[in-house]
Amino acid sequence: MFDIPPPKASRRSDVDPFRAMDVMAAANRMIAEGRDVISLAVGQPSAPVPSVVAEAVGAFLARGRVGYTDALGRASLRRRIARHYADAYGVDVPAERVMVTTGSSAGFNLAFLTAFDVGDRVAISTPGYPAYRNILKALGIEPIEIPVGPDDDYILTAEALERAHREKPLTGVLIASPANPTGTVTPADELRRLVEFADAAGIVFVSDEIYHGLAFGRDTASALQFSDRAIIVNSFSKYYCMTGWRIGWLVLPPHLVRPAERVGQSLYISAPELSQVGAEAVFDATDELETVKLGYERSRALLMEALPTLGFGDIAPIDGAFYAYATIPEGFGDATELANHLLQSAHVAATPGLDFDLERGHRTMRMSYAGDPEEIAEAVRRLRNVPGLSA
């Protein structure tokens, strides 16, 4: 017999776990045991899909056939997304530059695969959404993490990007506004400086705009207002309350449309047709969606008032999305210890910051207020009774 070594996983699959999902799994186990757990761990709206979506999808299902679409998506949905940019930002986006994707996750895959080669260097801010780092690493692209924090309001500035590029040239940069986990909005003037510097330096600019529509007191600018070379990633998951439908979109510069289409044909064939039908309808659900947003505003105000009194510090500006991000109270060894303590003692699930910042995240925590406002209020009441949190 040959001495054959056991099979092993690929090196590209050696990425960090998404701890928020681990926390959600632990909470779900407790719920299955009959315990009343409130989750602040995952950024998923609790609101139902808007009624116009259910009606449009029901009518489409009644016709009896759901199939593949073009890899770029249904033409009518692409035209509707293009019109959204004219309505929301005053930007003329040809529908031919829009690609419908299987959620923003597929959008990032396609953007990275078509814009970057193995070994390219792409800047991201930290704390930041862990999938950026993990997808880049899995594709053989080097994530260059630029720390942000309280001193710069958790915003990656054009000056910081320029410094990183001078140290060693970058191929790309990814900016999220509003950001996950911090909820911060990059001001329009700063976003303009970032985009203009990237264009001048030959850096590919990728703009994560999946939390657009969810800003409180601050306008969200699109990178398309400043350049037609930017890659835009967006999704129907957050503002539009369609997480499980797995539907999103890209706006691509003209030279990347056909490459993204070719790659998409092989990786995904197309985004689910039924979800595309619902996505087109959801643009007519503004009144329902704005009512949901009012609930987020109530929960946001509650957390903004409560967190400092509970001992949390260095709270990121809660400008948008539906997250609060802060340093944990003194007296806890690390955020994982605190997360376990909250889950066991208060039946409240929250996410340790190591997901978002591998260097400093052991002392930070993210709380999502995407759930029902009454549940968020109850979670705050429970936290006020947790031993070890400041009164």
C-alpha positions in Angstrom: 0.0 0.0 0.0 1.1 3.5 -0.7 1.5 5.8 2.2 -1.0 8.4 1.1 -1.4 11.5 3.3 -5.0 12.3 4.3 -6.9 14.8 2.2 -6.8 18.4 3.4 -8.6 21.6 2.8 -7.1 24.2 0.4 -5.0 27.0 1.8 -7.4 29.5 0.3 -10.2 28.2 2.5 -8.1 29.0 5.6 -10.2 32.1 6.5 -11.5 33.3 9.9 -14.9 32.2 11.0 -17.7 34.7 11.1 -18.3 34.9 14.9 -21.6 36.7 14.6 -23.0 33.6 13.0 -21.5 31.5 15.8 -23.3 33.7 18.4 -26.5 33.4 16.4 -26.2 29.6 16.4 -25.7 29.6 20.2 -28.7 31.8 20.6 -30.8 29.6 18.4 -29.9 26.6 20.5 -31.1 28.3 23.6 -34.3 29.4 21.8 -34.8 25.7 20.7 -34.6 24.8 24.4 -37.4 27.2 25.2 -35.4 30.1 26.5 -36.4 33.7 25.6 -33.4 35.1 23.8 -33.2 38.5 22.1 -30.5 38.7 19.4 -28.5 41.9 18.8 -26.0 39.8 17.0 -26.9 39.7 13.3 -27.7 42.6 10.9 -31.0 41.2 9.7 -34.3 43.2 9.6 -37.1 41.6 11.5 -39.7 43.4 9.4 -41.7 41.2 6.9 -41.2 41.7 3.2 -43.3 44.6 1.9 -46.7 43.6 0.7 -46.1 44.7 -2.9 -43.3 42.2 -3.1 -45.5 39.3 -1.9 -48.2 40.4 -4.3 -45.8 40.6 -7.3 -44.2 37.3 -6.5 -47.5 35.6 -6.0 -48.8 36.7 -9.3 -45.6 35.6 -11.0 -45.7 32.2 -9.3 -49.3 31.8 -10.5 -48.0 31.7 -14.1 -46.3 28.5 -13.2 -42.8 28.9 -14.5 -39.6 30.2 -12.8 -36.4 29.9 -14.7 -33.0 31.2 -15.5 -32.5 34.8 -16.6 -29.7 36.4 -18.5 -26.5 36.4 -16.3 -26.8 40.2 -16.0 -30.4 39.9 -14.8 -33.9 40.7 -16.0 -33.9 43.7 -18.3 -36.8 45.4 -16.5 -35.1 45.1 -13.1 -31.8 46.5 -14.5 -33.8 49.5 -16.0 -35.5 50.0 -12.6 -32.2 50.1 -10.7 -30.8 52.5 -13.3 -33.8 54.8 -12.7 -33.2 54.6 -8.9 -29.8 56.3 -9.4 -31.4 59.2 -11.3 -34.1 59.5 -8.7 -31.9 59.2 -5.6 -28.6 60.8 -6.7 -29.3 62.6 -9.9 -26.8 60.3 -11.7 -27.4 58.9 -15.2 -26.5 55.2 -15.1 -27.2 53.2 -18.3 -29.0 50.0 -17.5 -26.3 48.2 -19.5 -23.9 48.9 -16.7 -26.1 47.2 -14.1 -25.7 43.5 -13.1 -28.1 41.8 -10.8 -26.4 39.4 -8.4 -27.1 36.7 -5.9 -27.0 39.0 -3.0 -24.1 41.5 -2.4 -21.9 38.5 -1.5 -21.9 37.4 -5.2 -21.4 41.0 -6.1 -18.2 41.2 -4.1 -17.0 38.0 -5.6 -17.6 39.2 -9.2 -16.2 42.7 -8.5 -13.0 41.2 -7.0 -12.6 38.5 -9.7 -13.0 40.9 -12.6 -11.1 43.9 -11.2 -8.1 42.3 -9.4 -5.5 39.6 -10.0 -3.9 37.2 -7.6 -1.4 39.1 -5.5 -3.0 42.5 -5.9 -3.3 44.7 -2.8 -6.7 46.1 -1.8 -7.1 48.5 1.1 -10.0 48.1 3.5 -10.6 49.9 6.8 -10.6 48.0 10.2 -12.9 47.6 12.0 -14.8 46.4 9.0 -17.0 43.7 7.6 -15.0 40.4 7.9 -16.2 39.0 4.6 -14.2 41.7 2.7 -11.0 40.3 4.2 -12.0 36.7 3.9 -13.2 36.9 0.2 -10.1 38.7 -0.8 -7.8 36.2 0.9 -9.7 33.2 -0.6 -9.2 34.7 -4.0 -5.5 35.2 -3.5 -5.8 39.0 -3.2 -4.0 40.7 -0.3 -6.2 42.8 2.0 -4.4 45.8 3.4 -6.1 46.8 6.6 -5.9 50.5 7.5 -7.0 51.1 11.2 -9.6 53.7 11.9 -10.9 54.7 15.3 -12.3 57.4 17.6 -9.8 60.0 16.6 -11.0 60.0 13.0 -14.7 59.1 13.8 -14.0 55.6 12.4 -13.7 57.0 8.8 -11.0 56.1 6.4 -9.8 59.4 5.0 -8.2 60.2 1.7 -5.0 61.2 3.6 -4.8 57.8 5.2 -5.3 56.1 1.9 -2.6 58.2 0.3 -0.2 57.3 3.1 -0.8 53.6 2.6 -0.4 53.9 -1.2 2.9 55.8 -0.7 4.2 53.0 1.6 3.5 50.4 -1.1 1.3 50.9 -4.1 -2.3 49.7 -3.9 -4.4 48.2 -6.7 -7.8 48.8 -5.1 -9.7 50.2 -2.1 -13.1 49.3 -0.7 -15.1 51.9 1.2 -18.4 51.1 3.0 -20.7 54.0 3.9 -22.8 53.5 6.0 -20.3 51.1 7.5 -20.6 47.7 9.2 -19.9 47.4 12.2 -19.6 51.1 13.1 -22.6 52.6 11.4 -20.6 55.6 10.3 -21.3 57.6 7.2 -18.4 58.9 5.2 -19.3 62.6 4.5 -19.8 63.5 0.8 -16.8 65.8 0.7 -14.5 63.0 2.1 -16.0 60.4 -0.2 -15.3 62.8 -3.1 -11.6 63.2 -2.0 -11.3 59.4 -1.7 -12.7 58.7 -5.2 -10.7 61.5 -6.8 -7.5 60.3 -5.2 -8.2 56.7 -6.3 -8.9 57.8 -9.9 -5.8 59.9 -10.0 -3.6 57.2 -8.6 -5.0 54.4 -10.8 -6.6 52.6 -7.8 -9.8 50.7 -8.4 -12.5 52.1 -6.2 -15.1 49.7 -4.8 -18.0 51.3 -3.0 -20.2 49.2 -0.6 -23.5 51.0 -0.5 -25.7 48.2 0.8 -26.9 50.3 3.8 -27.9 53.3 1.7 -31.4 54.4 2.7 -30.5 53.8 6.4 -28.9 57.0 7.5 -30.1 59.2 10.3 -29.5 63.0 10.0 -26.8 62.5 7.3 -27.1 62.2 3.6 -25.4 59.2 1.9 -23.5 60.0 -1.3 -22.9 57.4 -4.0 -19.4 57.1 -5.4 -21.1 57.4 -8.8 -21.7 61.1 -8.1 -17.9 61.6 -8.4 -16.7 59.0 -10.9 -18.0 56.6 -13.5 -15.0 54.4 -12.9 -16.1 53.2 -9.5 -17.6 49.7 -8.9 -20.8 49.9 -6.8 -22.0 47.0 -4.7 -25.6 47.2 -3.4 -28.2 44.8 -2.1 -31.9 44.5 -1.4 -31.2 42.9 2.0 -31.0 45.8 4.4 -33.2 48.8 3.7 -35.5 46.7 1.5 -35.9 43.9 4.1 -35.1 41.1 1.6 -32.2 39.3 3.3 -33.3 35.7 2.5 -34.1 36.5 -1.1 -30.4 36.7 -1.8 -30.6 39.5 -4.4 -28.3 42.4 -5.0 -26.7 44.4 -7.8 -23.5 45.9 -9.2 -23.0 49.0 -11.2 -19.9 48.4 -13.2 -17.6 50.6 -15.3 -18.2 49.8 -19.0 -14.9 47.8 -19.4 -15.9 45.3 -16.6 -19.5 44.5 -17.7 -18.7 41.8 -20.2 -16.0 40.2 -17.9 -18.4 40.1 -15.0 -21.1 38.6 -17.2 -18.7 35.9 -18.4 -17.6 35.0 -14.9 -21.2 35.2 -13.6 -22.4 32.8 -16.3 -20.1 30.1 -14.9 -20.4 30.8 -11.2 -24.1 31.6 -10.8 -25.9 31.3 -14.2 -28.1 34.0 -12.9 -29.7 35.4 -9.7 -33.0 33.7 -8.8 -35.7 34.9 -11.1 -38.4 35.0 -8.4 -36.2 37.2 -6.2 -35.6 39.5 -9.2 -39.4 39.9 -9.6 -39.7 40.8 -5.9 -36.8 43.2 -6.1 -38.4 45.2 -9.0 -41.6 45.5 -7.0 -39.9 46.6 -3.8 -39.0 50.0 -5.3 -42.7 50.8 -4.9 -42.7 50.0 -1.2 -41.2 53.3 0.1 -44.0 54.1 2.6 -43.7 50.6 4.3 -39.9 50.8 4.3 -39.8 54.3 5.8 -42.1 53.1 8.6 -39.6 50.3 9.3 -36.8 52.9 9.3 -38.7 54.9 12.0 -38.5 51.8 14.2 -34.7 51.8 13.7 -34.6 55.4 14.7 -36.4 54.7 18.0 -34.0 51.8 18.8 -31.0 53.8 17.8 -31.9 56.7 20.2 -32.4 54.2 23.0 -29.0 52.6 22.5 -27.3 55.9 22.1 -28.7 56.9 25.5 -28.1 53.5 27.2 -24.6 52.4 26.2 -22.6 55.1 28.0 -24.6 54.5 31.2 -23.7 50.7 30.9 -20.0 51.5 30.8 -19.4 51.2 27.0 -16.9 53.8 25.6 -15.4 55.1 22.4 -18.9 54.6 20.8 -18.7 55.0 17.0 -21.0 57.7 15.5 -24.2 55.8 15.0 -24.9 57.7 11.7 -26.5 54.9 9.7 -27.0 51.1 9.1 -28.4 49.6 12.3 -25.3 49.0 14.4 -23.7 50.3 17.6 -20.0 49.6 18.0 -18.1 50.4 21.2 -15.4 49.5 23.6 -16.6 47.1 26.3 -16.9 48.1 29.9 -14.0 47.7 32.3 -14.0 44.5 34.4 -14.4 42.1 31.5 -11.3 40.3 30.2 -12.4 40.4 26.6 -15.5 40.8 24.4 -16.0 37.1 24.0 -16.2 36.7 27.7 -18.7 39.6 27.9 -20.8 38.1 25.0 -21.0 34.8 26.8 -21.9 36.6 30.0 -24.7 38.6 28.3 -26.1 35.5 26.6 -26.2 33.4 29.8 -27.2 36.0 32.4 -29.6 38.2 30.3 -30.4 36.0 27.3 -29.2 38.8 25.0 -26.9 37.9 22.1 -24.3 40.4 20.9 -21.2 40.1 18.7 -17.6 40.3 19.9 -15.5 42.7 17.9 -12.9 40.2 16.8 -15.0 39.6 13.7 -14.3 43.1 12.6 -10.9 43.9 14.0 -8.3 41.2 14.5 -6.0 43.5 16.5 -8.3 45.5 18.7 -11.6 43.6 18.5 -11.1 41.7 21.8 -12.1 44.9 23.5 -15.0 45.9 21.3 -18.5 44.8 20.6 -21.2 45.3 18.0 -24.9 45.4 18.8 -27.5 45.4 16.0 -30.8 47.2 16.4 -32.3 45.7 13.3 -34.9 43.8 15.3 -38.4 44.8 16.5 -38.2 48.0 18.5 -40.0 46.5 21.5 -37.5 43.6 21.6 -34.6 46.1 21.5 -36.2 48.0 24.4 -36.5 44.8 26.4 -32.9 43.9 25.6 -31.8 47.3 27.0 -33.9 46.6 30.2 -32.1 43.3 30.6 -28.7 44.8 30.1 -29.3 47.3 32.9 -29.7 44.3 35.2 -26.5 42.5 34.2 -23.9 42.1 37.0 -20.8 44.0 36.1 -22.3 46.6 33.8 -22.1 50.1 35.1 -25.3 51.7 36.4 
